[in-house]
Amino acid sequence: MTLLKLKRHNDTELLLTWSDGATTTLSLQHMRNECPCANCKGETVLFERYEPPKLPVFTPGMYDLKKIDIVGNYSLQPLWGDGHHTGLYTYDYLRQISTPIAAE
Ligand SMILES: [Zn+2]
């Protein structure tokens, strides 16, 4: 699955266009909450799951998307308003967490 187009849909959502013709939306809040990085999601180490320490639920600017870098043609790395930028979202993962728009 390849992401063909990514744009800001409105203040709180992104609009993603996919190589199979589907269009999905993804709210910035949901995207940040589903951040796949080790700090946010924990990490599998030697078959034991490492759970990250509980962090404050909200930090100022955490849902504010500053920019997105394309990494290796298969994933996106967003920079958030609170400086968080270690999450690498593969296209497959983005497709999974975004919501399809019904075709007309
Ligand atoms: Zn993260």
Boltz pocket constraint, residues with backbone or C-beta under 6 A from the ligand:
constraints:
  - pocket:
      binder: B
      contacts: [[A, 32], [A, 35], [A, 36], [A, 37], [A, 38], [A, 39], [A, 40], [A, 41], [A, 84], [A, 86], [A, 87]]
      max_distance: 6.0
